[in-house]
Amino acid sequence: FPYTTLFRSLDIRGKAASAGSQISLLPASKNVILGEEFIISVSLNSGQDKVSAVDLKISYDPTAVVLSDFSIKDPLPHTLSPYKDNVQSGIISLVLAANPGKPFSGNGIIGTFK
């Protein structure tokens, strides 16, 4: 079944959302076999902006997907709010931040779900 239907929304808040930065899940779609493990990357394209932090809120169908791990990647290597996965409601929340005084600009993978 395709996992694109399992992730219901990706909520981008604050300055990053209004200034043209874009967050996406990669790959955009993938067919998987029931029980198969797969990786989803969270990609950030800052556009013309410099991004100091990202407030991620992702909703998914908890009856179809089990998320076992989230790995933070280099562009935003710090957590300001720890990873929370509310399995009952299917909402993941996390706030990631750049190194102090070194905002991120460009394209990069900020984390991966497994």
C-alpha positions as CSV (number, residue, x, y, z in Angstrom):
1,F,0.0,0.0,0.0
2,P,1.2,3.6,-0.6
3,Y,2.4,5.4,2.5
4,T,1.4,8.8,1.1
5,T,-2.1,8.2,2.3
6,L,-0.8,7.4,5.8
7,F,0.7,10.8,6.5
8,R,-2.2,13.2,6.7
9,S,-0.5,16.6,7.2
10,L,2.7,18.4,7.7
11,D,2.3,21.7,9.6
12,I,4.9,24.3,9.2
13,R,4.7,27.3,11.6
14,G,6.3,30.6,12.1
15,K,8.5,32.7,9.9
16,A,9.7,29.7,7.9
17,A,6.2,29.0,6.7
18,S,5.5,32.6,5.6
19,A,8.8,33.4,4.0
20,G,9.0,30.6,1.4
21,S,10.8,27.8,3.2
22,Q,9.4,24.4,2.4
23,I,9.4,21.1,4.3
24,S,8.6,17.8,2.5
25,L,8.6,14.1,3.1
26,L,10.8,12.0,0.9
27,P,10.2,9.9,-1.1
28,A,6.9,11.6,-1.9
29,S,5.3,8.1,-2.3
30,K,6.3,4.5,-2.0
31,N,4.6,1.2,-2.1
32,V,5.4,-1.0,0.8
33,I,4.5,-4.5,1.8
34,L,2.6,-5.0,5.1
35,G,5.2,-5.4,7.8
36,E,8.0,-4.0,5.6
37,E,10.4,-1.4,7.3
38,F,11.0,1.8,5.4
39,I,12.7,5.1,5.9
40,I,11.0,8.5,5.4
41,S,13.3,11.6,5.2
42,V,12.2,15.1,6.3
43,S,13.7,17.6,3.8
44,L,14.0,21.4,4.4
45,N,14.5,23.8,1.5
46,S,15.0,27.3,3.1
47,G,14.5,29.2,-0.2
48,Q,16.0,32.6,0.3
49,D,15.8,32.4,4.1
50,K,18.0,31.4,6.9
51,V,16.3,29.0,9.3
52,S,17.2,28.9,13.0
53,A,14.5,26.5,14.1
54,V,11.6,24.3,12.8
55,D,8.5,23.3,14.7
56,L,7.4,20.0,13.1
57,K,3.9,18.6,13.6
58,I,3.1,15.6,11.4
59,S,-0.1,13.6,11.6
60,Y,-0.3,10.0,10.4
61,D,-2.6,7.0,10.6
62,P,-1.5,5.1,13.7
63,T,-3.6,2.0,12.6
64,A,-1.4,1.6,9.5
65,V,2.1,2.8,10.5
66,V,4.3,2.2,13.5
67,L,7.2,4.7,13.7
68,S,10.1,3.2,15.6
69,D,12.8,5.9,15.4
70,F,13.5,9.4,14.5
71,S,17.1,10.4,13.7
72,I,18.2,14.1,13.7
73,K,20.5,15.1,10.8
74,D,23.2,17.8,10.6
75,P,21.4,20.9,9.2
76,L,19.4,21.3,12.5
77,P,21.2,19.1,15.0
78,H,19.6,20.3,18.2
79,T,16.2,19.6,19.8
80,L,14.4,22.5,21.6
81,S,11.4,20.3,22.3
82,P,11.9,16.5,22.5
83,Y,10.4,14.1,20.0
84,K,6.9,13.2,21.0
85,D,4.8,10.6,19.2
86,N,1.2,10.5,20.4
87,V,0.3,7.1,19.1
88,Q,-3.4,7.4,20.0
89,S,-4.0,10.5,17.9
90,G,-1.2,9.9,15.3
91,I,0.6,13.2,15.8
92,I,4.3,13.6,16.0
93,S,5.8,16.9,17.4
94,L,9.3,18.1,17.5
95,V,11.2,21.4,17.5
96,L,14.7,21.3,15.8
97,A,17.3,24.1,15.8
98,A,20.5,25.1,14.1
99,N,23.7,25.7,15.9
100,P,23.6,29.1,17.8
101,G,24.6,31.9,15.4
102,K,24.7,29.6,12.4
103,P,21.2,29.4,10.8
104,F,20.7,26.9,8.0
105,S,20.2,27.9,4.4
106,G,19.8,25.7,1.4
107,N,18.5,22.2,0.9
108,G,19.0,19.4,3.4
109,I,17.6,16.4,5.2
110,I,16.8,17.4,8.8
111,G,15.8,14.0,10.0
112,T,14.6,10.5,9.1
113,F,11.7,8.4,10.4
114,K,12.0,4.6,10.5
